[in-house]
Amino acid sequence: MNSNLLLENLSNPALLFFVLGIVSVMLKSDLKIPSNSSKFISLYLLFAIGFKGGQELSHETFNSQIIWVMLTGIFISVAIPFYTFFILRKKLNIYDAGATAAAYGSVSAVTFVTAVSYLETHHLQIHGYMVATMALMESPAIIVGLLLISVFGKDIHQGIQKKEAFKHSLTNGSVLLILGSLIIGYLANAKQAEGIKPFTNDLFKGFLAIFLLDMGISSGKKLTSFFSYGWFPIIFAAIIPLVNGCLVGWVTGFFCEHTIDRFILAVLAASASYIAVPAAMKISVPQANPGLYLPMTLAITFPINITIGLPIYFGIVSM
């Protein structure tokens, strides 16, 4: 089953477009996405992710269990980029460390969908509020990543004082868009929201494919830097997510009553973003190298999670 999941996800068109972008650079093609179009697509993805998450959240009836799960998800998305940043800083510059930490603190919607499929093979269904939890975990990691870059980036201090760093991270355009879209999606009338559903839902995968093509081109141009760090990015991308997932799967057993919720939280903690964070960092921190953190999240963390990660996390929460 794991091999089938791997083959299915490796044949995902969006992932293949990312590979096409890298191949185009290797072939010295003149293929490129115009910068204005690239920025628009990045903004669109952030908007769509936030709005859809808000819509899911609006359908939930809150109780203490749901609130605890959501707060746990937010805590995870804050804690992971904070501690991983200092590990990454041992080898990476401030921009790459912040962007990579944000990527690993945020979540992967594709890994989430794969986890749902994994549960279905065990005749289990997730609770609807876990979709909203996933959406709520997107932006805190971006905020923390930008905050850490602002506080510890020496050359940024001229423009941003440390006391203003938090305000800067919250008012950053990318963060404001995804949080604002989440709130609007939550407040929007369901009938009115149907009017823009074709834009937020039906077009999403197509825009994602073009975005990853652009990211593939950007990554291909800077891919040599990935190997310049030796084994460090490879070891980090393979080990840290497994540690995060196993730890969350075990710790949540002390206060979370639903095994399925614990499993999904473990998967989200182990996953790494290759949509929201790259889109945000492309706009907010263009100095960060996508040729480093995108191969880490896409080529290493993603396949490890869907092959050996899922059964490990499921085994831990089932004990």
Secondary structure, DSSP 8 states (H G I E B T S, - for coil): -HHHHHHHHHT-HHHHHHHHHHHHHHTT------HHHHHHHHHHHHHHHHHHHHHHHHT----HHHHHHHHHHHHHHHHHHHHHHHHHTTTS-HHHHHHHHHHHHS--HHHHHHHHHHHHHTT----THHHHHHHHTHHHHHHHHHHHHHHH-GGGTTTS-HHHHHHHHHHSHHHHHHHHHHHHHHHS-HHHHGGGHIIIIITHHHHHHHHHHHHHHHHHHHTHHHHHTTTHHHHHHHHHHHHHHHHHHHHGGGT---HHHHHHHHHHHH---SSHHHHHHHHH-TTS-HHHHHHIIIIIIHHHIIIIIHHHHHHHHH-
